[in-house]
Amino acid sequence: MSKIRVTQVRSAINRPQRQKDTIKALGLGKLNKTVEKEATPQVLGMVEKVKHLVKVEEA
């Protein structure tokens, strides 16, 4: 399974609670914080829901 690097680039302030919860579930929460995740369908779906708040790269 490949890995992806997810970086939060926009704030979750004034966003719906579901998007805030998704950011937290990805392990993010502060701007410019980066986490590496396995590219599972579940993680890719979470990234898709907050793609306007994060930057994704191959790890």
PDB file of N, H, CA, C and O in Angstrom:
ATOM      1  N   MET A   1       0.860  -1.179   0.000  1.00  0.00           N
ATOM      2  CA  MET A   1       0.000   0.000   0.000  1.00  0.00           C
ATOM      3  C   MET A   1       0.900   1.235   0.000  1.00  0.00           C
ATOM      4  O   MET A   1       1.879   1.289   0.745  1.00  0.00           O
ATOM      5  N   SER A   2       0.579   2.208  -0.817  1.00  0.00           N
ATOM      6  H   SER A   2      -0.216   2.164  -1.422  1.00  0.00           H
ATOM      7  CA  SER A   2       1.397   3.415  -0.887  1.00  0.00           C
ATOM      8  C   SER A   2       1.046   4.363   0.258  1.00  0.00           C
ATOM      9  O   SER A   2       0.010   4.232   0.909  1.00  0.00           O
ATOM     10  N   LYS A   3       1.934   5.308   0.477  1.00  0.00           N
ATOM     11  H   LYS A   3       2.776   5.414  -0.051  1.00  0.00           H
ATOM     12  CA  LYS A   3       1.713   6.295   1.535  1.00  0.00           C
ATOM     13  C   LYS A   3       1.491   7.653   0.906  1.00  0.00           C
ATOM     14  O   LYS A   3       1.995   7.949  -0.177  1.00  0.00           O
ATOM     15  N   ILE A   4       0.724   8.474   1.608  1.00  0.00           N
ATOM     16  H   ILE A   4       0.314   8.234   2.488  1.00  0.00           H
ATOM     17  CA  ILE A   4       0.515   9.856   1.182  1.00  0.00           C
ATOM     18  C   ILE A   4       0.895  10.776   2.332  1.00  0.00           C
ATOM     19  O   ILE A   4       0.805  10.400   3.501  1.00  0.00           O
ATOM     20  N   ARG A   5       1.315  11.970   1.990  1.00  0.00           N
ATOM     21  H   ARG A   5       1.389  12.276   1.041  1.00  0.00           H
ATOM     22  CA  ARG A   5       1.648  12.994   2.977  1.00  0.00           C
ATOM     23  C   ARG A   5       0.571  14.065   2.889  1.00  0.00           C
ATOM     24  O   ARG A   5       0.368  14.662   1.832  1.00  0.00           O
ATOM     25  N   VAL A   6      -0.121  14.308   3.999  1.00  0.00           N
ATOM     26  H   VAL A   6       0.044  13.823   4.858  1.00  0.00           H
ATOM     27  CA  VAL A   6      -1.224  15.261   4.044  1.00  0.00           C
ATOM     28  C   VAL A   6      -0.806  16.437   4.920  1.00  0.00           C
ATOM     29  O   VAL A   6      -0.392  16.252   6.064  1.00  0.00           O
ATOM     30  N   THR A   7      -0.916  17.653   4.372  1.00  0.00           N
ATOM     31  H   THR A   7      -1.251  17.803   3.442  1.00  0.00           H
ATOM     32  CA  THR A   7      -0.544  18.871   5.087  1.00  0.00           C
ATOM     33  C   THR A   7      -1.740  19.799   5.132  1.00  0.00           C
ATOM     34  O   THR A   7      -2.373  20.049   4.106  1.00  0.00           O
ATOM     35  N   GLN A   8      -2.055  20.314   6.309  1.00  0.00           N
ATOM     36  H   GLN A   8      -1.540  20.111   7.143  1.00  0.00           H
ATOM     37  CA  GLN A   8      -3.155  21.266   6.434  1.00  0.00           C
ATOM     38  C   GLN A   8      -2.650  22.639   6.009  1.00  0.00           C
ATOM     39  O   GLN A   8      -1.673  23.143   6.562  1.00  0.00           O
ATOM     40  N   VAL A   9      -3.317  23.244   5.026  1.00  0.00           N
ATOM     41  H   VAL A   9      -4.111  22.835   4.578  1.00  0.00           H
ATOM     42  CA  VAL A   9      -2.881  24.544   4.505  1.00  0.00           C
ATOM     43  C   VAL A   9      -3.915  25.646   4.734  1.00  0.00           C
ATOM     44  O   VAL A   9      -3.602  26.822   4.551  1.00  0.00           O
ATOM     45  N   ARG A  10      -5.124  25.297   5.125  1.00  0.00           N
ATOM     46  H   ARG A  10      -5.379  24.342   5.274  1.00  0.00           H
ATOM     47  CA  ARG A  10      -6.160  26.302   5.418  1.00  0.00           C
ATOM     48  C   ARG A  10      -6.804  25.963   6.745  1.00  0.00           C
ATOM     49  O   ARG A  10      -6.843  24.806   7.162  1.00  0.00           O
ATOM     50  N   SER A  11      -7.307  26.998   7.401  1.00  0.00           N
ATOM     51  H   SER A  11      -7.275  27.938   7.062  1.00  0.00           H
ATOM     52  CA  SER A  11      -7.895  26.853   8.728  1.00  0.00           C
ATOM     53  C   SER A  11      -9.256  26.165   8.659  1.00  0.00           C
ATOM     54  O   SER A  11      -9.963  26.245   7.654  1.00  0.00           O
ATOM     55  N   ALA A  12      -9.603  25.491   9.748  1.00  0.00           N
ATOM     56  H   ALA A  12      -9.029  25.426  10.564  1.00  0.00           H
ATOM     57  CA  ALA A  12     -10.909  24.841   9.859  1.00  0.00           C
ATOM     58  C   ALA A  12     -11.926  25.743  10.553  1.00  0.00           C
ATOM     59  O   ALA A  12     -13.057  25.324  10.801  1.00  0.00           O
ATOM     60  N   ILE A  13     -11.533  26.977  10.867  1.00  0.00           N
ATOM     61  H   ILE A  13     -10.614  27.317  10.666  1.00  0.00           H
ATOM     62  CA  ILE A  13     -12.465  27.931  11.482  1.00  0.00           C
ATOM     63  C   ILE A  13     -13.559  28.263  10.467  1.00  0.00           C
ATOM     64  O   ILE A  13     -13.296  28.388   9.271  1.00  0.00           O
ATOM     65  N   ASN A  14     -14.782  28.403  10.961  1.00  0.00           N
ATOM     66  H   ASN A  14     -14.995  28.301  11.933  1.00  0.00           H
ATOM     67  CA  ASN A  14     -15.966  28.690  10.130  1.00  0.00           C
ATOM     68  C   ASN A  14     -16.257  27.579   9.126  1.00  0.00           C
ATOM     69  O   ASN A  14     -16.794  27.847   8.051  1.00  0.00           O
ATOM     70  N   ARG A  15     -15.917  26.357   9.452  1.00  0.00           N
ATOM     71  H   ARG A  15     -15.481  26.139  10.325  1.00  0.00           H
ATOM     72  CA  ARG A  15     -16.238  25.190   8.630  1.00  0.00           C
ATOM     73  C   ARG A  15     -17.260  24.342   9.385  1.00  0.00           C
ATOM     74  O   ARG A  15     -17.361  24.434  10.609  1.00  0.00           O
ATOM     75  N   PRO A  16     -18.022  23.514   8.658  1.00  0.00           N
ATOM     76  CA  PRO A  16     -18.975  22.632   9.350  1.00  0.00           C
ATOM     77  C   PRO A  16     -18.263  21.681  10.313  1.00  0.00           C
ATOM     78  O   PRO A  16     -17.096  21.338  10.118  1.00  0.00           O
ATOM     79  N   GLN A  17     -18.973  21.268  11.340  1.00  0.00           N
ATOM     80  H   GLN A  17     -19.921  21.547  11.499  1.00  0.00           H
ATOM     81  CA  GLN A  17     -18.392  20.392  12.362  1.00  0.00           C
ATOM     82  C   GLN A  17     -17.869  19.090  11.767  1.00  0.00           C
ATOM     83  O   GLN A  17     -16.867  18.556  12.243  1.00  0.00           O
ATOM     84  N   ARG A  18     -18.524  18.575  10.740  1.00  0.00           N
ATOM     85  H   ARG A  18     -19.337  19.009  10.353  1.00  0.00           H
ATOM     86  CA  ARG A  18     -18.061  17.327  10.116  1.00  0.00           C
ATOM     87  C   ARG A  18     -16.670  17.494   9.525  1.00  0.00           C
ATOM     88  O   ARG A  18     -15.843  16.586   9.609  1.00  0.00           O
ATOM     89  N   GLN A  19     -16.407  18.656   8.924  1.00  0.00           N
ATOM     90  H   GLN A  19     -17.079  19.394   8.855  1.00  0.00           H
ATOM     91  CA  GLN A  19     -15.077  18.895   8.358  1.00  0.00           C
ATOM     92  C   GLN A  19     -14.041  19.062   9.462  1.00  0.00           C
ATOM     93  O   GLN A  19     -12.911  18.596   9.320  1.00  0.00           O
ATOM     94  N   LYS A  20     -14.403  19.713  10.549  1.00  0.00           N
ATOM     95  H   LYS A  20     -15.321  20.093  10.664  1.00  0.00           H
ATOM     96  CA  LYS A  20     -13.484  19.846  11.682  1.00  0.00           C
ATOM     97  C   LYS A  20     -13.143  18.474  12.250  1.00  0.00           C
ATOM     98  O   LYS A  20     -11.988  18.201  12.578  1.00  0.00           O
ATOM     99  N   ASP A  21     -14.151  17.613  12.366  1.00  0.00           N
ATOM    100  H   ASP A  21     -15.089  17.835  12.100  1.00  0.00           H
ATOM    101  CA  ASP A  21     -13.933  16.260  12.884  1.00  0.00           C
ATOM    102  C   ASP A  21     -13.046  15.453  11.948  1.00  0.00           C
ATOM    103  O   ASP A  21     -12.214  14.670  12.406  1.00  0.00           O
ATOM    104  N   THR A  22     -13.215  15.634  10.640  1.00  0.00           N
ATOM    105  H   THR A  22     -13.891  16.269  10.268  1.00  0.00           H
ATOM    106  CA  THR A  22     -12.396  14.909   9.668  1.00  0.00           C
ATOM    107  C   THR A  22     -10.942  15.347   9.760  1.00  0.00           C
ATOM    108  O   THR A  22     -10.040  14.512   9.701  1.00  0.00           O
ATOM    109  N   ILE A  23     -10.705  16.644   9.905  1.00  0.00           N
ATOM    110  H   ILE A  23     -11.438  17.322   9.953  1.00  0.00           H
ATOM    111  CA  ILE A  23      -9.339  17.157  10.073  1.00  0.00           C
ATOM    112  C   ILE A  23      -8.692  16.536  11.304  1.00  0.00           C
ATOM    113  O   ILE A  23      -7.534  16.121  11.265  1.00  0.00           O
ATOM    114  N   LYS A  24      -9.445  16.477  12.392  1.00  0.00           N
ATOM    115  H   LYS A  24     -10.386  16.815  12.423  1.00  0.00           H
ATOM    116  CA  LYS A  24      -8.918  15.903  13.629  1.00  0.00           C
ATOM    117  C   LYS A  24      -8.650  14.402  13.465  1.00  0.00           C
ATOM    118  O   LYS A  24      -7.652  13.891  13.973  1.00  0.00           O
ATOM    119  N   ALA A  25      -9.536  13.701  12.759  1.00  0.00           N
ATOM    120  H   ALA A  25     -10.347  14.117  12.346  1.00  0.00           H
ATOM    121  CA  ALA A  25      -9.362  12.261  12.553  1.00  0.00           C
ATOM    122  C   ALA A  25      -8.141  11.963  11.696  1.00  0.00           C
ATOM    123  O   ALA A  25      -7.531  10.903  11.834  1.00  0.00           O
ATOM    124  N   LEU A  26      -7.785  12.878  10.823  1.00  0.00           N
ATOM    125  H   LEU A  26      -8.281  13.739  10.711  1.00  0.00           H
ATOM    126  CA  LEU A  26      -6.575  12.704  10.009  1.00  0.00           C
ATOM    127  C   LEU A  26      -5.312  12.984  10.810  1.00  0.00           C
ATOM    128  O   LEU A  26      -4.210  12.719  10.330  1.00  0.00           O
ATOM    129  N   GLY A  27      -5.450  13.514  12.022  1.00  0.00           N
ATOM    130  H   GLY A  27      -6.346  13.729  12.413  1.00  0.00           H
ATOM    131  CA  GLY A  27      -4.289  13.809  12.849  1.00  0.00           C
ATOM    132  C   GLY A  27      -3.770  15.217  12.646  1.00  0.00           C
ATOM    133  O   GLY A  27      -2.653  15.537  13.052  1.00  0.00           O
ATOM    134  N   LEU A  28      -4.576  16.061  12.020  1.00  0.00           N
ATOM    135  H   LEU A  28      -5.483  15.802  11.690  1.00  0.00           H
ATOM    136  CA  LEU A  28      -4.177  17.445  11.781  1.00  0.00           C
ATOM    137  C   LEU A  28      -4.848  18.342  12.814  1.00  0.00           C
ATOM    138  O   LEU A  28      -5.474  17.839  13.747  1.00  0.00           O
ATOM    139  N   GLY A  29      -4.731  19.642  12.670  1.00  0.00           N
ATOM    140  H   GLY A  29      -4.222  20.051  11.912  1.00  0.00           H
ATOM    141  CA  GLY A  29      -5.376  20.554  13.599  1.00  0.00           C
ATOM    142  C   GLY A  29      -4.718  21.914  13.623  1.00  0.00           C
ATOM    143  O   GLY A  29      -5.342  22.901  14.014  1.00  0.00           O
ATOM    144  N   LYS A  30      -3.463  21.978  13.210  1.00  0.00           N
ATOM    145  H   LYS A  30      -2.956  21.176  12.893  1.00  0.00           H
ATOM    146  CA  LYS A  30      -2.768  23.255  13.136  1.00  0.00           C
ATOM    147  C   LYS A  30      -2.282  23.450  11.711  1.00  0.00           C
ATOM    148  O   LYS A  30      -2.007  22.484  11.000  1.00  0.00           O
ATOM    149  N   LEU A  31      -2.179  24.693  11.305  1.00  0.00           N
ATOM    150  H   LEU A  31      -2.403  25.478  11.884  1.00  0.00           H
ATOM    151  CA  LEU A  31      -1.712  24.984   9.957  1.00  0.00           C
ATOM    152  C   LEU A  31      -0.289  24.468   9.764  1.00  0.00           C
ATOM    153  O   LEU A  31       0.540  24.524  10.672  1.00  0.00           O
ATOM    154  N   ASN A  32      -0.028  23.968   8.568  1.00  0.00           N
ATOM    155  H   ASN A  32      -0.701  23.922   7.830  1.00  0.00           H
ATOM    156  CA  ASN A  32       1.279  23.451   8.148  1.00  0.00           C
ATOM    157  C   ASN A  32       1.704  22.190   8.884  1.00  0.00           C
ATOM    158  O   ASN A  32       2.863  21.786   8.784  1.00  0.00           O
ATOM    159  N   LYS A  33       0.798  21.558   9.619  1.00  0.00           N
ATOM    160  H   LYS A  33      -0.143  21.886   9.700  1.00  0.00           H
ATOM    161  CA  LYS A  33       1.114  20.261  10.225  1.00  0.00           C
ATOM    162  C   LYS A  33       0.995  19.186   9.148  1.00  0.00           C
ATOM    163  O   LYS A  33       0.068  19.206   8.339  1.00  0.00           O
ATOM    164  N   THR A  34       1.936  18.253   9.145  1.00  0.00           N
ATOM    165  H   THR A  34       2.690  18.237   9.803  1.00  0.00           H
ATOM    166  CA  THR A  34       1.979  17.204   8.124  1.00  0.00           C
ATOM    167  C   THR A  34       1.935  15.843   8.795  1.00  0.00           C
ATOM    168  O   THR A  34       2.586  15.616   9.815  1.00  0.00           O
ATOM    169  N   VAL A  35       1.154  14.936   8.206  1.00  0.00           N
ATOM    170  H   VAL A  35       0.625  15.120   7.377  1.00  0.00           H
ATOM    171  CA  VAL A  35       1.114  13.549   8.669  1.00  0.00           C
ATOM    172  C   VAL A  35       1.258  12.633   7.462  1.00  0.00           C
ATOM    173  O   VAL A  35       0.875  12.989   6.347  1.00  0.00           O
ATOM    174  N   GLU A  36       1.814  11.451   7.699  1.00  0.00           N
ATOM    175  H   GLU A  36       2.125  11.163   8.604  1.00  0.00           H
ATOM    176  CA  GLU A  36       1.905  10.428   6.658  1.00  0.00           C
ATOM    177  C   GLU A  36       0.890   9.347   6.973  1.00  0.00           C
ATOM    178  O   GLU A  36       0.812   8.860   8.101  1.00  0.00           O
ATOM    179  N   LYS A  37       0.115   8.979   5.969  1.00  0.00           N
ATOM    180  H   LYS A  37       0.178   9.375   5.053  1.00  0.00           H
ATOM    181  CA  LYS A  37      -0.933   7.970   6.142  1.00  0.00           C
ATOM    182  C   LYS A  37      -0.830   6.948   5.023  1.00  0.00           C
ATOM    183  O   LYS A  37      -0.343   7.252   3.934  1.00  0.00           O
ATOM    184  N   GLU A  38      -1.292   5.733   5.299  1.00  0.00           N
ATOM    185  H   GLU A  38      -1.687   5.486   6.183  1.00  0.00           H
ATOM    186  CA  GLU A  38      -1.453   4.731   4.253  1.00  0.00           C
ATOM    187  C   GLU A  38      -2.598   5.164   3.339  1.00  0.00           C
ATOM    188  O   GLU A  38      -3.603   5.687   3.819  1.00  0.00           O
ATOM    189  N   ALA A  39      -2.462   4.958   2.064  1.00  0.00           N
ATOM    190  H   ALA A  39      -1.645   4.533   1.674  1.00  0.00           H
ATOM    191  CA  ALA A  39      -3.478   5.392   1.096  1.00  0.00           C
ATOM    192  C   ALA A  39      -4.595   4.359   0.996  1.00  0.00           C
ATOM    193  O   ALA A  39      -4.790   3.750  -0.056  1.00  0.00           O
ATOM    194  N   THR A  40      -5.329   4.164   2.093  1.00  0.00           N
ATOM    195  H   THR A  40      -5.171   4.659   2.948  1.00  0.00           H
ATOM    196  CA  THR A  40      -6.462   3.241   2.097  1.00  0.00           C
ATOM    197  C   THR A  40      -7.689   3.971   1.557  1.00  0.00           C
ATOM    198  O   THR A  40      -7.706   5.202   1.535  1.00  0.00           O
ATOM    199  N   PRO A  41      -8.698   3.254   1.129  1.00  0.00           N
ATOM    200  CA  PRO A  41      -9.918   3.909   0.652  1.00  0.00           C
ATOM    201  C   PRO A  41     -10.555   4.812   1.712  1.00  0.00           C
ATOM    202  O   PRO A  41     -11.126   5.849   1.374  1.00  0.00           O
ATOM    203  N   GLN A  42     -10.463   4.432   2.984  1.00  0.00           N
ATOM    204  H   GLN A  42      -9.999   3.589   3.258  1.00  0.00           H
ATOM    205  CA  GLN A  42     -11.050   5.239   4.045  1.00  0.00           C
ATOM    206  C   GLN A  42     -10.322   6.578   4.169  1.00  0.00           C
ATOM    207  O   GLN A  42     -10.960   7.627   4.257  1.00  0.00           O
ATOM    208  N   VAL A  43      -9.007   6.542   4.175  1.00  0.00           N
ATOM    209  H   VAL A  43      -8.489   5.690   4.103  1.00  0.00           H
ATOM    210  CA  VAL A  43      -8.223   7.776   4.303  1.00  0.00           C
ATOM    211  C   VAL A  43      -8.405   8.645   3.071  1.00  0.00           C
ATOM    212  O   VAL A  43      -8.533   9.863   3.198  1.00  0.00           O
ATOM    213  N   LEU A  44      -8.419   8.058   1.888  1.00  0.00           N
ATOM    214  H   LEU A  44      -8.314   7.069   1.784  1.00  0.00           H
ATOM    215  CA  LEU A  44      -8.607   8.823   0.661  1.00  0.00           C
ATOM    216  C   LEU A  44      -9.982   9.496   0.642  1.00  0.00           C
ATOM    217  O   LEU A  44     -10.120  10.610   0.137  1.00  0.00           O
ATOM    218  N   GLY A  45     -10.989   8.829   1.185  1.00  0.00           N
ATOM    219  H   GLY A  45     -10.877   7.924   1.595  1.00  0.00           H
ATOM    220  CA  GLY A  45     -12.318   9.424   1.274  1.00  0.00           C
ATOM    221  C   GLY A  45     -12.341  10.607   2.232  1.00  0.00           C
ATOM    222  O   GLY A  45     -12.999  11.612   1.964  1.00  0.00           O
ATOM    223  N   MET A  46     -11.622  10.489   3.354  1.00  0.00           N
ATOM    224  H   MET A  46     -11.087   9.672   3.572  1.00  0.00           H
ATOM    225  CA  MET A  46     -11.550  11.591   4.303  1.00  0.00           C
ATOM    226  C   MET A  46     -10.827  12.784   3.679  1.00  0.00           C
ATOM    227  O   MET A  46     -11.244  13.928   3.857  1.00  0.00           O
ATOM    228  N   VAL A  47      -9.753  12.517   2.955  1.00  0.00           N
ATOM    229  H   VAL A  47      -9.415  11.587   2.810  1.00  0.00           H
ATOM    230  CA  VAL A  47      -9.008  13.592   2.290  1.00  0.00           C
ATOM    231  C   VAL A  47      -9.890  14.270   1.246  1.00  0.00           C
ATOM    232  O   VAL A  47      -9.841  15.491   1.093  1.00  0.00           O
ATOM    233  N   GLU A  48     -10.683  13.499   0.536  1.00  0.00           N
ATOM    234  H   GLU A  48     -10.722  12.508   0.660  1.00  0.00           H
ATOM    235  CA  GLU A  48     -11.572  14.069  -0.489  1.00  0.00           C
ATOM    236  C   GLU A  48     -12.577  15.051   0.127  1.00  0.00           C
ATOM    237  O   GLU A  48     -12.928  16.050  -0.500  1.00  0.00           O
ATOM    238  N   LYS A  49     -13.039  14.770   1.349  1.00  0.00           N
ATOM    239  H   LYS A  49     -12.754  13.958   1.858  1.00  0.00           H
ATOM    240  CA  LYS A  49     -14.029  15.631   1.995  1.00  0.00           C
ATOM    241  C   LYS A  49     -13.452  16.973   2.439  1.00  0.00           C
ATOM    242  O   LYS A  49     -14.187  17.951   2.576  1.00  0.00           O
ATOM    243  N   VAL A  50     -12.137  17.022   2.665  1.00  0.00           N
ATOM    244  H   VAL A  50     -11.540  16.227   2.554  1.00  0.00           H
ATOM    245  CA  VAL A  50     -11.510  18.270   3.126  1.00  0.00           C
ATOM    246  C   VAL A  50     -10.401  18.707   2.171  1.00  0.00           C
ATOM    247  O   VAL A  50      -9.438  19.350   2.591  1.00  0.00           O
ATOM    248  N   LYS A  51     -10.529  18.365   0.901  1.00  0.00           N
ATOM    249  H   LYS A  51     -11.311  17.843   0.560  1.00  0.00           H
ATOM    250  CA  LYS A  51      -9.458  18.657  -0.063  1.00  0.00           C
ATOM    251  C   LYS A  51      -9.202  20.141  -0.225  1.00  0.00           C
ATOM    252  O   LYS A  51      -8.118  20.529  -0.661  1.00  0.00           O
ATOM    253  N   HIS A  52     -10.174  20.987   0.114  1.00  0.00           N
ATOM    254  H   HIS A  52     -11.055  20.671   0.467  1.00  0.00           H
ATOM    255  CA  HIS A  52      -9.985  22.436   0.025  1.00  0.00           C
ATOM    256  C   HIS A  52      -9.181  22.982   1.207  1.00  0.00           C
ATOM    257  O   HIS A  52      -8.790  24.149   1.202  1.00  0.00           O
ATOM    258  N   LEU A  53      -8.932  22.145   2.221  1.00  0.00           N
ATOM    259  H   LEU A  53      -9.250  21.196   2.226  1.00  0.00           H
ATOM    260  CA  LEU A  53      -8.184  22.578   3.398  1.00  0.00           C
ATOM    261  C   LEU A  53      -6.787  21.962   3.485  1.00  0.00           C
ATOM    262  O   LEU A  53      -5.968  22.392   4.298  1.00  0.00           O
ATOM    263  N   VAL A  54      -6.516  20.962   2.652  1.00  0.00           N
ATOM    264  H   VAL A  54      -7.181  20.613   1.992  1.00  0.00           H
ATOM    265  CA  VAL A  54      -5.257  20.229   2.765  1.00  0.00           C
ATOM    266  C   VAL A  54      -4.527  20.154   1.435  1.00  0.00           C
ATOM    267  O   VAL A  54      -5.104  20.384   0.372  1.00  0.00           O
ATOM    268  N   LYS A  55      -3.242  19.825   1.521  1.00  0.00           N
ATOM    269  H   LYS A  55      -2.773  19.638   2.384  1.00  0.00           H
ATOM    270  CA  LYS A  55      -2.421  19.554   0.344  1.00  0.00           C
ATOM    271  C   LYS A  55      -1.956  18.107   0.465  1.00  0.00           C
ATOM    272  O   LYS A  55      -1.525  17.683   1.537  1.00  0.00           O
ATOM    273  N   VAL A  56      -2.039  17.347  -0.623  1.00  0.00           N
ATOM    274  H   VAL A  56      -2.390  17.692  -1.494  1.00  0.00           H
ATOM    275  CA  VAL A  56      -1.698  15.928  -0.599  1.00  0.00           C
ATOM    276  C   VAL A  56      -0.555  15.674  -1.562  1.00  0.00           C
ATOM    277  O   VAL A  56      -0.567  16.166  -2.690  1.00  0.00           O
ATOM    278  N   GLU A  57       0.451  14.892  -1.114  1.00  0.00           N
ATOM    279  H   GLU A  57       0.461  14.492  -0.197  1.00  0.00           H
ATOM    280  CA  GLU A  57       1.560  14.505  -1.959  1.00  0.00           C
ATOM    281  C   GLU A  57       1.868  13.034  -1.724  1.00  0.00           C
ATOM    282  O   GLU A  57       1.527  12.471  -0.683  1.00  0.00           O
ATOM    283  N   GLU A  58       2.516  12.422  -2.704  1.00  0.00           N
ATOM    284  H   GLU A  58       2.794  12.879  -3.549  1.00  0.00           H
ATOM    285  CA  GLU A  58       2.975  11.050  -2.538  1.00  0.00           C
ATOM    286  C   GLU A  58       4.147  11.066  -1.565  1.00  0.00           C
ATOM    287  O   GLU A  58       4.981  11.970  -1.608  1.00  0.00           O
ATOM    288  N   ALA A  59       4.213  10.067  -0.689  1.00  0.00           N
ATOM    289  H   ALA A  59       3.536   9.332  -0.654  1.00  0.00           H
ATOM    290  CA  ALA A  59       5.317  10.005   0.283  1.00  0.00           C
ATOM    291  C   ALA A  59       6.385   9.036  -0.178  1.00  0.00           C
ATOM    292  O   ALA A  59       7.390   8.851   0.509  1.00  0.00           O
TER     293      ALA A  59
END
